[in-house]
Amino acid sequence: MTFETRGGVAMDEPVTNLAEVTLGGSRIMYAPHGCFACGVLNEHGLRLSLHAQDDRCWSEITLDDRFQGWDGIAHGGILSTILDEVMAWTLVAQDAWGMTARMTVTFHRPVVIGRPIRAEGRIIETRRRVSRTAAAITDAATGEVLASAEATYVAAPADRRAELRARYQFRLVPDAQEAG
């Protein structure tokens, strides 16, 4: 069974319009660190602001010129990084810290530099320590699907998850509350 998104791309499951995800969501908070995707200490990174609700994680960003490939178009590696990050953090929010084992990305349309985009990851299935996820990057104004991905993650053992929670001081803060 497939569902058609507003962007006209057939997917296994519908992509949520992130504008509709407003109630009950939480901002993902963690200690400063150097991750290229979400770390505030990486001056060259994306510095994604991540949010979670149930089995989903999302972020909104406007990419600037330093992330372009072809003139005026976002580099595919940057888009892949964003997709990987929102999928990985869906698992962290479920206390399934782990590593990407495999990821497949499909680029549907060029992502224009300077135009707001939204990325959303979701958990499709979890069995023991292995989870399957999916994600999409959409144009924030139109909802058109620009890129999508599916991935497999392997969760860390319980002792390593506890280490990671402590190291990153992971917590969820309701979106309505100002993070501090």
Secondary structure as UniProt FT lines:
FT   STRAND          3..4
FT   TURN            6..7
FT   STRAND          10..11
FT   HELIX           18..20
FT   STRAND          26..29
FT   TURN            36..38
FT   TURN            40..41
FT   TURN            43..44
FT   STRAND          51..53
FT   TURN            54..55
FT   STRAND          56..62
FT   HELIX           65..67
FT   TURN            71..72
FT   STRAND          73..74
FT   HELIX           76..92
FT   TURN            93..95
FT   STRAND          98..107
FT   TURN            113..114
FT   STRAND          116..127
FT   TURN            128..129
FT   STRAND          130..139
FT   TURN            140..142
FT   STRAND          145..155
FT   HELIX           158..168
FT   STRAND          171..174
FT   TURN            175..176
//
